[in-house]
Amino acid sequence: MPANQENAAEKYMSIDIQSGEITVKLQLRRLEGDTKLLSALTARPEYSDPRSIEFDMGDVIYVNSLGIAEFISVYRYYNVEKGKKVKIIFSHLRPEIAKIFHLVELGQISDIIIR
């Protein structure tokens, strides 16, 4: 990812990896499909073979369909295109966002943890 795109992604999230488990702390209130989650996760070689990716949604109060599509893109990249078995976890979800995630069946591809 070009440096200007990486810097833009950094203002929306922080990414940490420990023992093959990636934690993405989303640092924005509204997730509207412009955070470039997949680009941020594919930017560094150390993120190429995770066992799990946890999205910490503690600061997020709104997610639209493009935001949901970003999570699906991350799932498809690791689990379909790369053929891995990467566990996707959503943590610290507000109940109203968890309800939307359940309605669109994100629970079929992830673990949803409500705060």
N, C-alpha and C positions, 0 to 999 in steps of 0.2 A: 504494500500500500504506500502511495506517495506520502512524504512527511506531512504535507498540509492536511491530507485526509486522516492520517493517524492522530494529529493534534486535535482535529475536530472531534474525533471519536473519544478522545481522552476527556473532553469537557463533559461528555454525557455519561461516562462510566469509568470504573477502575476495574482492572482485571488482575487476579492473583491466581497462581497455580501452585499447588502443593501435592506431591505424590500422585500426579495424574488427575487431580480433581481441580477443575477451574471454577472460580467464583467470579461472577460478573456483578458488580455492585452498580446498579443503574442510578445515576445521580441527576435525575430529572423528574419533574412532576407529571409530564404528559409524554406518552410514548406513541408517536404518530408516524412511525415508519421512516424516520430520517436519522436514526442513530448509527446505522451501518454496523450492526452487530456482527454479521458474518465477516465483513471485511476486517473488523478488529480482531476477530478470532483466527482468521487465516493469515494475519500479517506477520506472525512470529512462528518460527519452527517449533518452539516449545509447546505451542497450543495444538500441534497437529495430531496428537494421539491421546486425547484425554479419556479417562474412564467415565467421568461425569462432568456436566456443566450445570452449575447452579446460578440462576438469575435471582439476585436479591432485589426484590421489588418494593422494599420498604418505603421509598420516597415517591413511588409512582401512584398517582390518584386517578389517572385516565389512560386507557389504551384503546386505540381505534383499530380498524381492520388491518391497516398497513403495519401497525405495531405487531399484531398477532402474526401477520405474514412473515415478519422478520424472524420470529421464533421458529416458525415452520421451516424457513430456509436453513436455519442452523441445524435443525433436526435432520432435514433431508441431506444436507451436505455430509454430515458425519455418518449417519446411519444408512443412507441409501447410496450416495455417490462413492463414499469411501468404504462402505461395507463394514463399518465398525458397529459395536454395540455400546453406544454412548448414552448414559442415563441423563435425561434432561430434568432438572428440578426447578420449580418456581417457589421461592420462599418469601416470607413476610408479605404475602398478598393481602390486600384489603378484601374483606368479604365480597364487596360488590364486583371487584375485578375477578375474584375466584369464581363467582357465579357465571360471569361471561366466559371464562376459560372452560368451565364445565359445559356450558351451552354449545360452544363450538368444538367440544370434545378434545380439547388439548390434553385432558387426562388420559387419553388413549396413547399418547406419546411421551407423557411426562408424569412426574409426581408433583402434585399441587399441595403446598403447605400454606394454610391460612394462619395469619398472625393472631 
